[in-house]
């Protein structure tokens, strides 16, 4: 078994994150073979990166939700044949739908609970929102590109994700009207941890965000706000996201 140790070459990480293996025939009988393959690819990638992330498996609730959400509904028609590969895909406007592994990992790191009110910055295709929808009470999601916001909102409503509220706007500023949040997820790489998001995070809650750490380098961070308002963070994994745009 390949075991990763820090630091490691970037091409090793890429190979692992794109690694897919056949699914188990007796598992998830109600979903497609492509979805089973995707779930097994996620599991294998999580096992292979455990030395780095500290996680050898993701929660059953997160994995069940990953198997439930129809990823093909959130990608352009010409990409649907590749919808369940463990890889990011273009969705137009120079944006991407994140690879399933990253969606699952970020969701798991948030530790969502039924009844939580959470914020997503960067709606994109709506796929991450759909995954979170089944794990929380209400999700507020902000997308800076109006056309993507409209499309994601329509797709989420069409597919029955009625507890997701989408708006076009600058996610860097958060959504103070609905704060404080039980968790915040950011799906684009920031140059820093946005102070408005920290201010809108409940004590004890987590912010999961990719942050630029140097030219060409990004790290996925888990940021936690303590009861006294102090903030701590830890790095989980090197990643590659489109940049977070908006106010600085």
LOBA-388539 format. One record per residue: residue in three letters; x, y, z of N, C-alpha, C, O in turn. Coordinates in steps of 0.02 Angstrom, whole numbers. Each point is the difference from the previous one (the first is absolute). Layout:
// LOBA-388539
ATOM  code  n.east  n.north    n.up  ca.east  ca.north   ca.up  c.east  c.north    c.up  o.east  o.north    o.up
ATOM   ala       X        Y       Z        X         Y       Z       X        Y       Z       X        Y       Z
...
This chain:
// LOBA-388539
ATOM  code  n.east  n.north    n.up  ca.east  ca.north   ca.up  c.east  c.north    c.up  o.east  o.north    o.up
ATOM   unk      42      -60       0      -42        60       0      44       62       0      48        4      38
ATOM   unk     -64       43     -79       36        63      -1     -18       39      62     -58        9      16
ATOM   unk     108       16      20      -12        39      60      32       68     -10      58        5     -19
ATOM   unk     -97       47      32       23        67     -11      31       29      63     -25      -11      55
ATOM   unk      78       47     -63       30        35      56      15       71     -23      19       12     -58
ATOM   unk     -26       34     103       11        70     -16      74       16       2      34      -22      46
ATOM   unk      -7       61     -95      -35        20     -61       2      -54     -52      37      -48       6
ATOM   unk     -77       55     -59        1       -48     -54     -11       37     -65     -29       54       0
ATOM   unk      52      -83     -57       -6        34     -64     -72       12     -19     -44      -41      15
ATOM   unk      31       97     -48      -68        18     -18     -31      -52     -46     -61      -12       4
ATOM   unk     101      -20     -48      -29       -48     -46     -23      -63      36     -44      -35     -25
ATOM   unk      73       20      84      -26       -56      39     -71       14      23     -44      -42      -5
ATOM   unk      35      102      32      -67        19      23     -51       -3     -56     -54      -27       9
ATOM   unk      72       53     -67      -46         0     -57     -18      -72     -18     -58      -14     -13
ATOM   unk     107      -30      12      -15       -69     -18     -48      -32      49     -44      -38     -20
ATOM   unk      53       53      85      -44       -30      50     -70       28      -4     -48      -37       4
ATOM   unk      42      103     -12      -66        31      -1     -41      -22     -61     -61        3       2
ATOM   unk      94      -24     -54      -36       -21     -60      -7      -76      -4     -26      -26     -49
ATOM   unk      49       -8     100        1       -73      -1     -71      -26      10     -33       18      48
ATOM   unk      10      -61     -93      -65       -33       8       9      -75      -6      40      -25     -39
ATOM   unk     -79      -11      80        2       -73      -3     -70      -26      -4     -47       36      19
ATOM   unk      36      -98     -43      -68       -26      -7     -37       -3      67      31      -11      52
ATOM   unk     -97       21     -55      -42        -3      60     -16      -72      18      15      -47     -37
ATOM   unk     -47       39      95      -20       -66      25     -69      -16     -25     -46       41       8
ATOM   unk      36      -98     -38      -62       -16     -34     -60       -3      47     -55       17     -20
ATOM   unk      66      -38      83      -56        -7      46     -18       63      38     -47       -1      40
ATOM   unk      81       56     -52       -9        60      39     -37       52     -40       9        6     -60
ATOM   unk     -53       34      95      -36        55     -32     -37      -26     -62       8       28     -54
ATOM   unk     -48      -80      64      -32       -32     -57     -48       45     -37     -17      -12     -58
ATOM   unk      -6       66      92      -49        43     -32      31       57     -40     -36       39     -31
ATOM   unk     102      -35      30       33        53     -39      36      -32     -59       8      -60      -4
ATOM   unk      14      104     -41       30       -25     -62      71      -27      13      31       13      51
ATOM   unk      -8      -52    -100       69       -26       4      50       57       2      51       -4      35
ATOM   unk     -65       58     -73       45        57      -1       5       33      69      54       19      22
ATOM   unk    -112      -14      12        0        29      67      37      -45      50      36       25      43
ATOM   unk     -44      -91     -49       37       -46      44      75        7     -11      39        1      47
ATOM   unk     -20        4    -110       71        10     -15      26       65      30      56        2      27
ATOM   unk     -96       51     -31       21        64      28       9       -6      75      50       25      28
ATOM   unk     -97      -58       6        6        -7      73      61      -40      19      35       17      48
ATOM   unk     -20      -70     -84       59       -40      16      64       39     -16      49       -8      36
ATOM   unk     -50       48     -88       58        42     -15      12       50      56      58       13      19
ATOM   unk    -112       16       9        7        45      57      31      -36      59      47       24      31
ATOM   unk     -74      -82     -15       25       -39      57      75      -16      -8      39        7      47
ATOM   unk     -21      -29    -106       70       -18     -12      45       61       6      54       -4      28
ATOM   unk     -76       61     -55       41        61       4       6       23      72      53       24      21
ATOM   unk    -107      -31      18        3        19      71      50      -45      37      40       24      40
ATOM   unk     -41      -88     -54       47       -46      32      72       18     -19      45       -1      43
ATOM   unk     -34       18    -106       67        14     -23      28       66      27      61        8       3
ATOM   unk    -104       38      16       23        65      26      -7        5      75       7       54      29
ATOM   unk     -22     -110       5      -13         1      72      60       26      40     -10       34      50
ATOM   unk      71      -50     -70       58        24      37       4       75       0      27       31      46
ATOM   unk     -53       -1     -98        3        73      -6     -60       34      32       8       49      35
ATOM   unk     -69      -76     -47      -61        32      23     -19      -21      71     -37       36      34
ATOM   unk      62      -93     -11      -21       -27      64     -66      -38      -3     -27      -19      52
ATOM   unk       0        9    -112      -63       -35      -9      10      -61     -44      25        5     -56
ATOM   unk     -45      -63      82        4       -61     -41     -68      -18     -30      -5      -43     -43
ATOM   unk     -48       77      66      -66       -10     -27     -42       62      14      15       38      46
ATOM   unk     -67      -29     -85      -47        55      10     -64      -27      32     -12      -61      -2
ATOM   unk     -28      104      30      -59       -22      36     -49      -35     -47      -4       15     -59
ATOM   unk     -34      -62      87      -50       -36     -39     -52       48     -28     -23       -8     -57
ATOM   unk       4       59      96      -50        48     -23      24       38     -62     -38       10     -47
ATOM   unk     101       11      48       27        36     -57       4      -46     -61     -19       21     -55
ATOM   unk      42      -82      63        6       -45     -56     -69      -19     -28      -8       -7     -61
ATOM   unk     -40       -1     105      -68       -14     -25     -27       58     -41     -31      -11     -52
ATOM   unk      44       71      75      -23        59     -38      37        6     -67     -30       19     -50
ATOM   unk      94      -36      49       38         2     -63     -29      -49     -50       0       13     -60
ATOM   unk     -26      -70      85      -30       -49     -44     -71       17     -22     -26      -29     -47
ATOM   unk      -4       77      82      -69        18     -14      -5       56     -51     -45        0     -43
ATOM   unk      90       49      46       -5        59     -43      20      -17     -72      53      -29     -11
ATOM   unk     -95       45     -38       15       -16     -70      48       51     -30     -21       53     -25
ATOM   unk      85      -68      29       50        49     -23      -9       19     -74      16       56     -20
ATOM   unk     -42     -103     -20       -8        15     -71     -49       58     -12       2       32     -53
ATOM   unk     -46      -19     101      -47        55      -7      32       68       8     -31       51     -16
ATOM   unk      92      -50      41       33        64      15      59       15     -47      37       48      12
ATOM   unk     -29      -88     -64       53        13     -48     -32       14     -69     -56      -22     -12
ATOM   unk      91       57     -31      -26        13     -67     -13      -65     -38      32      -51      14
ATOM   unk     -78       53     -60      -20       -60     -37      60      -37     -30       3      -61       1
ATOM   unk      44       99     -29       58       -31     -33      47      -33      49      45      -38     -21
ATOM   unk     -53       50      86       44       -30      50     -33      -59      36      31      -32      43
ATOM   unk     -94       17     -60      -37       -49      41      29      -70      -3      -7      -38      49
ATOM   unk      39       19    -102       31       -66      -4      57       -7      51      20      -55      18
ATOM   unk       6      112       6       56        -1      47     -22       21      71      42       11      44
ATOM   unk    -107       -5     -34      -26        30      62      22      -35      63       9       32      52
ATOM   unk       0      -99     -54       15       -37      61      74      -20       5      17      -42      41
ATOM   unk      25       72     -83       72       -10       9      22       43      59     -29       52      14
ATOM   unk      80      -75      20       26        36      58      47       56     -23      60       -2      13
ATOM   unk     -89       51     -47       40        54     -29     -43       62      -5     -61       -5      -6
ATOM   unk      92       65       9      -39        61     -12     -19        5     -73      33      -28     -44
ATOM   unk     -87       65      30      -24         9     -69     -19       73     -10     -23       33      47
ATOM   unk      33       -8    -108      -18        68     -15     -76        9      -3     -36      -43     -24
ATOM   unk      13      101      50      -72        15      -2     -13       67     -35     -56       26       4
ATOM   unk     106        1     -38       -7        64     -33      22       58      44      10       -8      60
ATOM   unk      -1       66     -91       21        61      35      67       -9      37      12       33      51
ATOM   unk      30      -77     -78       66       -15      28      -5      -27      72      45       11      41
ATOM   unk     -99      -46     -27      -11       -30      65      -5      -76      -7      -8      -26     -55
ATOM   unk      13       -9     111       -2       -73      -1     -47      -26      54     -14       34      49
ATOM   unk      -9      -96     -59      -31       -38      53      56      -41      32      36      -36     -35
ATOM   unk     -29       41     100       56       -33      34      -5      -76      -6     -55      -27      -9
ATOM   unk     112       -5      13        0       -73      -4     -36      -29      60       2       30      54
ATOM   unk     -35      -87     -62      -39       -29      55      39       -9      64     -27       11      54
ATOM   unk      90      -32     -58       40        -9      60       2       64      41     -10       -1      61
ATOM   unk      23       57     -93        7        64      35     -67       21      29      -3       26      56
ATOM   unk     -51      -36     -93      -67        17      25     -15      -42      63     -23       27      51
ATOM   unk      37      -91     -54      -13       -44      56      43       18      60     -24        2      57
ATOM   unk      88       10     -69       47        16      54     -19       65      34      -2        4      62
ATOM   unk     -12       48    -101      -18        65      29     -65       -5      40      -7       31      53
ATOM   unk     -40      -69     -79      -63       -10      36      12      -35      66     -28       20      51
ATOM   unk      68      -72     -51       16       -38      60      35       44      51     -14       -4      60
ATOM   unk      60       46     -82       37        43      45     -44       51      36      15       21      55
ATOM   unk     -70       -2     -88      -48        46      31     -37      -32      59     -24       36      44
ATOM   unk      19     -102     -44      -38       -37      51     -72       26       5     -22       20      53
ATOM   unk     -15      -21    -110      -68        27       0     -48      -42      43       8      -61       6
ATOM   unk     -57       94      22      -51       -32      40     -69       22     -23      -8       56     -24
ATOM   unk     -43     -100      30      -68        20     -18     -20       62      40      11        3      61
ATOM   unk     -41       45     -94      -20        61      33      50       56      -4     -16       57      15
ATOM   unk      78      -73     -36       51        53      -7     -21       50     -53     -34      -16     -49
ATOM   unk      54       78      60       -6        53     -51      70       16     -23      41       25      39
ATOM   unk     -27      -38    -102       67         8     -26       2       48     -59     -51       15     -32
ATOM   unk     111        9      18       13        45     -56      49      -32     -48      51      -28      21
ATOM   unk     -66       33     -85       47       -20     -53      19       61     -40     -43       39     -21
ATOM   unk     107      -29      11       25        54     -43      26      -31     -63      50      -36       0
ATOM   unk     -84       49     -56       18       -28     -64     -46      -57     -20      19      -58       2
ATOM   unk     -81       76     -20      -50       -51     -18      22      -41     -59      -9      -61      -2
ATOM   unk      39       94     -49       21       -35     -60     -57      -36     -34     -51       31     -18
ATOM   unk      59      -96       9      -52       -40     -33     -58      -16      46     -55      -16     -23
ATOM   unk      65       22      89      -50       -20      49      11      -70      28     -37      -21      45
ATOM   unk      88      -14     -68       11       -69      21      19       -5      74     -29      -40      37
ATOM   unk      76       81     -15       18        -1      71     -60       17      43     -10      -29      54
ATOM   unk     -30       77     -76      -60        19      37     -48      -58       5     -30      -11      53
ATOM   unk      22      -27    -107      -45       -57       1      24      -53      49     -41      -31      34
ATOM   unk     105       20     -30       27       -49      47     -13       23      72     -22      -41      41
ATOM   unk      34      104     -26      -11        25      67     -75        3      18     -18       -7      58
ATOM   unk     -24       15    -108      -71         8      11     -30      -56      42     -42       13      43
ATOM   unk      63      -74     -56      -27       -57      36      29      -11      69     -19      -47      35
ATOM   unk      66       90     -14       35        -9      63     -12       56      50      18       -6      58
ATOM   unk     -49       61     -81      -10        59      43     -73       22      -3     -40      -27     -39
ATOM   unk      24       76      80      -68        27      -1     -10       49     -56     -47       -8     -40
ATOM   unk      90       59      36       -4        51     -53      70       17     -23      46        7      41
ATOM   unk     -38        1    -106       64        21     -29     -11       64     -39     -42        1     -46
ATOM   unk      79       51      63        1        61     -39      62       -1     -44      55      -14      24
ATOM   unk     -63       29     -88       55        -7     -48       5       62     -43     -50       25     -26
ATOM   unk     111        0      18       13        62     -37      45      -15     -59      50      -35       7
ATOM   unk     -68       62     -65       40        -9     -61      10       69     -32     -48       36     -12
ATOM   unk     110      -19      -2       16        66     -26     -17        8     -74      -8       56     -24
ATOM   unk       2     -111     -13      -17         3     -72     -76       -8      -6     -25      -55      12
ATOM   unk     -11      107     -30      -73        -3       0     -29      -57     -42     -49      -31      20
ATOM   unk      79       18     -77      -26       -53     -44       5      -68      34     -45      -42      -6
ATOM   unk     100       30      41        8       -64      35     -48       -4      59     -29      -53      14
ATOM   unk      20      109      21      -47         1      56     -70      -18     -23     -35      -40      32
ATOM   unk      13       70     -88      -67       -14     -26      -7      -72     -21     -51      -32      14
ATOM   unk     102        6     -48       -3       -69     -24      -1      -50      58     -39      -47       1
ATOM   unk      83       60      49        2       -45      57     -66        2      39     -25      -52      22
ATOM   unk      -1      111     -12      -63         7      36     -56      -39     -35     -39      -35      33
ATOM   unk      36       41     -99      -52       -35     -37      10      -76       4     -49      -36       9
ATOM   unk     111       13     -15       13       -72       3     -16      -28      69     -29      -54       6
ATOM   unk      49       90      47      -13       -24      67     -75       -4      14     -24      -47      32
ATOM   unk     -13       97     -55      -73        -1      10     -32      -57     -41     -44      -35      25
ATOM   unk      67       26     -86      -27       -52     -44      10      -69      31     -42      -44      -8
ATOM   unk      98       35      42       17       -65      28     -25       -9      71      12      -53      31
ATOM   unk     -45      103      -4      -32        -7      65      42       17      61     -16      -19      56
ATOM   unk      71       56     -67       42        21      57     -27       66      27      29       53     -12
ATOM   unk     -85      -58      47      -38        59      19      27       38      60     -23       55      15
ATOM   unk      72      -84      20       28        35      58      64       38     -17      37       20      45
ATOM   unk     -24      -10    -110       58        39     -23     -25       67     -27     -44        2     -43
ATOM   unk      72       52      69      -18        67     -22      61       30     -35      53        6      30
ATOM   unk     -62       12     -93       56        24     -41     -10       74     -16     -55       22     -13
ATOM   unk     110       15      15       -3        69     -25      65       16     -37      52      -29      13
ATOM   unk     -57       76     -60       59        26     -34      29       56      43     -36       46      21
ATOM   unk     101      -49      -9       31        51      42      72      -16      15      28      -49     -25
ATOM   unk       2       91      66       70        -6      19       6      -43      63     -14       24      55
ATOM   unk      35      -85     -63        4       -46      56      53       18      51      -4      -22      57
ATOM   unk      54       61     -77       51        22      47     -31       35      60      26       -2      55
ATOM   unk     -83       35     -67      -34        39      52     -48      -43      41     -27       23      50
ATOM   unk      17      -86     -71      -46       -44      35     -72       20     -10     -18       34     -49
ATOM   unk     -24      -54      96      -72        14      -3     -22       17      71     -32      -41      33
ATOM   unk      48      102     -10       -9        17      71     -72       -4      24     -11      -11      60
ATOM   unk     -37       19    -105      -71        -3      21     -18      -67      31     -46       -5      41
ATOM   unk      82      -48     -60      -17       -67      24      52      -28      48      -5      -57      22
ATOM   unk      55       97      -5       52       -21      46     -26        3      73     -50       35      13
ATOM   unk      82      -70      33       61       -40      -8     -16      -69     -28     -55      -26       7
ATOM   unk     105       -4     -39       -8       -64     -34      33      -57      40      50       10      35
ATOM   unk     -81      -69     -41       27       -60      31      59      -29     -38      32      -47      23
ATOM   unk     -18       74     -81       56       -22     -41       1       41     -64     -52       21     -24
ATOM   unk     111      -11      -3        8        37     -63      48      -39     -44      53      -23      23
ATOM   unk     -71       15     -86       43       -33     -48      13       47     -58     -46       33     -25
ATOM   unk     108      -29       4       20        44     -55      30      -43     -55      45      -40      12
ATOM   unk     -71       48     -73       20       -45     -55      42       36     -52       1      -19     -59
ATOM   unk      36       70      81       48        34     -43      57       22      45      -9       11      60
ATOM   unk      69       -4     -88       59        13      40       7       74      16       2       42     -45
ATOM   unk       1      -26     110        7        69      23      74       16      11      41      -45      12
ATOM   unk     -25      108     -16       68        21      16      12        2      75      57       -2      23
ATOM   unk    -112        6      15        2         0      72     -66      -28      25     -47       -9     -39
ATOM   unk      42       -4     103      -64       -19      29     -41       63       8      18       44      38
ATOM   unk     -74      -38     -75      -39        63       1     -26       17      70     -37      -39      29
ATOM   unk      56       97      -2      -24        20      67     -76        0       6     -26      -19      53
ATOM   unk     -13       40    -105      -73        -2       8     -27      -71      12     -49       -8      36
ATOM   unk      81      -41     -65      -23       -69      10      15      -23      72     -41      -34      31
ATOM   unk      99       52      -6       16       -18      69     -49       33      48     -21      -30      50
ATOM   unk       3       93     -64      -47        35      43     -69      -32       0     -37        5      49
ATOM   unk      19      -39    -104      -66       -30      -7      -2      -73      21     -51      -33      -7
ATOM   unk     107        7      32        5       -70      21     -17       -5      74      25       38      41
ATOM   unk     -69      -86     -24      -17       -11      70      61      -26      39      42      -35     -28
ATOM   unk     -37       53      92       51       -32      42     -10      -76       0     -55      -25       8
ATOM   unk     110      -10     -17       -2       -73      -4     -10      -27     -70       3      -61     -11
ATOM   unk     -16      105     -37      -14       -21     -68      64        1     -42      52       27      21
ATOM   unk     -57      -57     -80       58        -7     -44     -11       36     -67     -56        4     -26
ATOM   unk     111       22       0        3        29     -67      49      -43     -39      58       -8      20
ATOM   unk     -80      -20     -77       44       -41     -42      12       40     -63     -46       18     -36
ATOM   unk     110       -4      22       16        48     -53      69      -15     -30      47      -14      37
ATOM   unk     -40       17    -104       66        -2     -31      31       70       1     -33       49     -15
ATOM   unk      96      -46      34       35        65       6      66       -4     -37      36      -50       4
ATOM   unk     -20      103     -40       64         4     -35      57        6      51      -4       42      46
ATOM   unk      55      -83     -54       56         1      47      66       19     -35      53       -2      31
ATOM   unk     -57       20     -93       59        18     -39     -18       -4     -73     -54      -23     -18
ATOM   unk      99       45     -24      -13         0     -72     -10      -72     -24      46      -41       4
ATOM   unk    -106       26     -29      -14       -67     -25     -17      -51      54      -8      -59     -16
ATOM   unk       2       80      79      -14       -47      54     -63       21      38     -11       59      14
ATOM   unk     -29     -108       1      -60        10      41      -5      -57      51      21      -56     -14
ATOM   unk     -48       72      72      -12       -50      51     -73        2      21     -29       54       6
ATOM   unk       0     -112       4      -68        -4      28       7        5      75      34      -40      32
ATOM   unk     -67       91      -3        4        12      72     -66      -14      34     -54       11     -28
ATOM   unk      58      -35      90      -57        -2      44      12       52      55      49       -5      37
ATOM   unk     -92       54     -35        7        56      48     -56       -8      52     -58       -7     -19
ATOM   unk      76        9      83      -50        -9      53       1       60      46      52       25      21
ATOM   unk    -113       -3      -5       -8        57      45     -19      -26      70     -51      -34       7
ATOM   unk      91       50      42      -12       -24      68     -54       41      35     -21       52     -26
ATOM   unk      -1      -76      84      -53        35      37      20       70      19     -42       44       6
ATOM   unk     107      -33       5       23        67      19      15       45     -60      23       56       8
ATOM   unk     -38      -82     -69       10        40     -60      68       -9     -32      12       26     -55
ATOM   unk      33      -61      88       66       -12     -30      -6      -49     -58     -47      -40      -4
ATOM   unk      94       44     -42       -3       -38     -62      63      -43      -8      55       24      12
ATOM   unk     -65      -86     -32       56       -45     -15     -12      -31     -68     -57       -5     -23
ATOM   unk     110      -17     -10       -8       -31     -65      51      -55      -9      53       -1      32
ATOM   unk     -71      -46     -75       47       -53     -18      -6      -15     -74     -53        7     -30
ATOM   unk     109      -26       1        2       -18     -70     -18      -73      -9      22      -43      38
ATOM   unk     -62       30     -89      -23       -69     -13      33      -30     -61      23      -57       2
ATOM   unk     -19       95     -57       22       -29     -63      18       55     -49     -33       52      -2
ATOM   unk      85      -61     -39       12        45     -56     -57       -8     -51     -21      -56     -14
ATOM   unk      -4      111     -13      -57        -2     -46      11       49     -57      49       38      -1
ATOM   unk     -95      -40     -46        1        48     -55     -72       21     -14     -40      -39     -25
ATOM   unk      24      102      41      -66        29     -11       7       63     -43      53       30      -4
ATOM   unk    -109      -11     -28       -2        65     -33       4       54      54     -20      -14      57
ATOM   unk      44       75     -73        7        51      52     -66       29      22     -48        5     -39
ATOM   unk      45       13     103      -58        35      27       4       73     -23      51       33      11
ATOM   unk    -103       -9     -43       -2        70     -22     -48       38      44     -42      -29      34
ATOM   unk      49       95     -36      -43        43      41      41       49      40      59       10     -14
ATOM   unk     -90       20      64       31        52      39      58      -27      40      -1      -56      25
ATOM   unk      54       98     -19       58       -17      41      12       55      51      46       -5      40
